[in-house]
Amino acid sequence: MIDFLAAAIRIATPLMLAALGGILSERAGVFAVGLEGMMLMGAFSSAVGAWASSSSLVGVGLALAGGAAIGVVIAIVTVRYRADNMVTGLTANIVAAGLTSYLLRVLSGRGQPIAIHLTPLPPWPIPGLADLPVVGPLLFALPPLTYLAIVGCFALDVFLRRTQAGLTLRATGENPEAVFA
C-alpha cells in the first residue's frame, strides 16, 4: 500500500508542476486552456531527448523547452494577434497531440511507434527522515522533481499572498482596469 501511495505522489508530480503554472496564469486573469498541450509537448521532448542522449538531465531541460515553446506560441498568437484564448489553447492541445504522435512515428522510420525505455530519476532519500516507518518512504524518499513541486506549492503561496508582485498579479487578474488606473 505504501508503494502504491508513493507511486501516486511520484506520478502526480507533472500534474502538480502544471497546476502551479495554471494557478499563476489564472490569478493573472488568463485561463490556461493550452496547459495540456504544453504538458504533452514537454513530455514528448523530454522522452525523446532523454532517450537520444541517455541523460535524464537533458530530458528535464528539453521538457522545459518543449512546454515553453508551446506556451510562447500561445502567448504570441493571443497577445500579438488578439486571437481568442480559448480557441488558441484548444488548438494548441490538438496540434500537440497530433504532432507528438506523428513525430513519434516518424522517428521509428516504419510508421510504427517506437519503444522508448527510460530509467526514471532516482529518489533522493532525506537522511534520517526516509527511515521513518510508513511516512519515510512515502514522503522522504522521492525524486528531486517531486521535492521541487512540493516546495513550489509553498513558494507560490508565499509569492501570491506575501509579496508586492503577488498582490499586483492577483489584482490584475481580478480587475485590470483598477490596476491600470
C-alpha positions as CSV (number, residue, x, y, z in Angstrom):
1,M,0.0,0.0,0.0
2,I,2.8,2.4,0.8
3,D,4.5,1.7,-2.5
4,F,1.2,2.5,-4.3
5,L,0.8,5.8,-2.4
6,A,4.5,6.7,-3.1
7,A,4.0,5.9,-6.8
8,A,0.8,8.1,-6.8
9,I,2.8,11.0,-5.4
10,R,5.6,10.4,-7.9
11,I,3.2,10.2,-10.9
12,A,1.3,13.3,-9.8
13,T,4.4,15.4,-10.0
14,P,4.0,16.6,-13.6
15,L,0.4,17.5,-12.8
16,M,1.4,19.4,-9.7
17,L,4.0,21.4,-11.7
18,A,1.5,22.2,-14.5
19,A,-1.1,23.1,-11.8
20,L,1.3,25.6,-10.3
21,G,1.7,27.3,-13.7
22,G,-2.1,27.2,-14.2
23,I,-2.7,28.8,-10.8
24,L,-0.3,31.6,-11.7
25,S,-1.9,32.1,-15.0
26,E,-5.4,32.0,-13.5
27,R,-4.5,34.6,-10.9
28,A,-3.2,36.9,-13.6
29,G,-6.6,36.6,-15.3
30,V,-5.7,34.3,-18.1
31,F,-7.4,30.9,-18.3
32,A,-4.6,28.4,-19.4
33,V,-6.6,26.3,-21.8
34,G,-3.4,25.2,-23.6
35,L,-1.8,23.7,-20.5
36,E,-2.4,20.1,-21.7
37,G,-0.6,20.9,-25.0
38,M,2.3,22.3,-23.1
39,M,2.5,19.3,-20.9
40,L,2.3,16.9,-23.9
41,M,5.0,18.7,-25.8
42,G,7.2,18.9,-22.7
43,A,6.7,15.2,-22.1
44,F,7.5,14.3,-25.7
45,S,10.6,16.5,-25.8
46,S,11.8,15.1,-22.5
47,A,11.3,11.4,-23.5
48,V,12.9,11.7,-26.9
49,G,15.7,13.9,-25.6
50,A,16.5,11.6,-22.7
51,W,16.3,8.6,-24.9
52,A,18.6,10.0,-27.6
53,S,21.1,11.4,-25.2
54,S,20.8,8.8,-22.4
55,S,20.7,11.7,-19.9
56,S,17.9,12.4,-17.6
57,L,19.2,16.0,-17.1
58,V,18.9,16.6,-20.9
59,G,15.4,15.2,-20.7
60,V,14.4,17.6,-17.9
61,G,15.9,20.6,-19.8
62,L,14.1,19.6,-23.0
63,A,10.8,19.2,-21.1
64,L,11.1,22.8,-20.0
65,A,12.0,23.9,-23.6
66,G,9.2,21.9,-25.3
67,G,6.5,23.1,-22.9
68,A,7.8,26.7,-23.0
69,A,7.8,26.6,-26.8
70,I,4.1,25.9,-27.0
71,G,3.5,28.5,-24.3
72,V,5.3,31.1,-26.3
73,V,3.4,30.3,-29.4
74,I,0.1,30.6,-27.5
75,A,1.2,33.9,-25.9
76,I,2.2,35.4,-29.3
77,V,-1.0,34.3,-31.0
78,T,-3.3,35.6,-28.2
79,V,-1.4,38.8,-27.4
80,R,0.1,39.9,-30.7
81,Y,-2.7,38.8,-33.0
82,R,-5.5,39.1,-30.5
83,A,-6.8,35.6,-31.0
84,D,-9.3,34.2,-28.6
85,N,-7.6,32.5,-25.7
86,M,-10.0,29.5,-25.6
87,V,-9.6,28.8,-29.3
88,T,-5.9,29.2,-29.2
89,G,-5.5,26.9,-26.2
90,L,-7.7,24.2,-27.7
91,T,-5.8,24.5,-31.0
92,A,-2.5,24.1,-29.2
93,N,-3.8,21.0,-27.4
94,I,-4.9,19.4,-30.7
95,V,-1.7,20.3,-32.5
96,A,0.4,19.0,-29.7
97,A,-1.5,15.7,-29.7
98,G,-1.2,15.2,-33.4
99,L,2.4,16.5,-33.8
100,T,3.8,14.3,-31.0
101,S,2.0,11.2,-32.3
102,Y,3.2,12.0,-35.9
103,L,6.8,12.7,-34.8
104,L,7.0,9.5,-32.7
105,R,6.0,7.5,-35.8
106,V,8.5,9.4,-38.0
107,L,11.3,8.6,-35.5
108,S,10.7,4.9,-35.9
109,G,11.1,5.1,-39.7
110,R,8.5,2.4,-40.3
111,G,5.3,4.3,-39.3
112,Q,5.1,2.3,-36.0
113,P,5.5,3.9,-32.6
114,I,9.0,3.2,-31.2
115,A,9.5,1.7,-27.8
116,I,11.3,4.1,-25.6
117,H,12.7,2.7,-22.4
118,L,13.9,5.2,-19.9
119,T,15.2,5.0,-16.3
120,P,13.3,7.3,-14.0
121,L,15.1,9.9,-11.9
122,P,16.5,8.1,-8.8
123,P,15.0,9.0,-5.4
124,W,16.8,11.3,-3.1
125,P,16.2,10.0,0.4
126,I,16.4,12.6,3.1
127,P,18.8,11.1,5.7
128,G,17.1,10.2,9.0
129,L,13.6,11.0,7.7
130,A,13.5,8.4,5.0
131,D,13.9,5.7,7.6
132,L,10.7,6.6,9.5
133,P,8.1,3.9,9.3
134,V,5.2,4.5,6.9
135,V,5.8,8.2,6.2
136,G,9.5,7.8,5.5
137,P,9.3,6.0,2.2
138,L,6.1,7.8,1.3
139,L,7.3,11.4,1.8
140,F,11.0,11.5,2.2
141,A,12.4,9.2,-0.5
142,L,11.2,10.9,-3.6
143,P,12.8,12.1,-6.9
144,P,14.1,15.6,-6.9
145,L,11.4,17.0,-9.2
146,T,8.8,15.8,-6.7
147,Y,10.5,17.8,-3.9
148,L,10.6,20.8,-6.3
149,A,6.9,20.5,-6.9
150,I,6.1,20.4,-3.2
151,V,8.4,23.3,-2.5
152,G,6.9,25.1,-5.4
153,C,3.4,24.9,-3.9
154,F,4.6,26.6,-0.7
155,A,6.7,29.2,-2.7
156,L,3.8,30.1,-4.9
157,D,1.5,30.5,-1.9
158,V,4.1,32.9,-0.3
159,F,4.6,34.7,-3.5
160,L,0.9,35.3,-4.1
161,R,-0.1,36.2,-0.5
162,R,3.0,37.9,0.9
163,T,4.8,39.9,-1.8
164,Q,4.0,43.1,-3.6
165,A,4.4,41.4,-7.0
166,G,1.9,38.7,-6.0
167,L,-0.6,41.2,-4.8
168,T,-0.2,43.1,-8.1
169,L,-0.6,39.9,-10.1
170,R,-3.8,39.0,-8.2
171,A,-5.2,42.5,-8.5
172,T,-4.5,42.4,-12.3
173,G,-6.4,39.1,-12.6
174,E,-9.4,40.4,-10.7
175,N,-9.7,43.9,-12.0
176,P,-7.2,45.0,-14.7
177,E,-8.8,48.4,-15.1
178,A,-8.3,49.3,-11.5
179,V,-4.6,48.3,-11.7
180,F,-4.2,50.4,-14.9
181,A,-5.9,53.4,-13.2
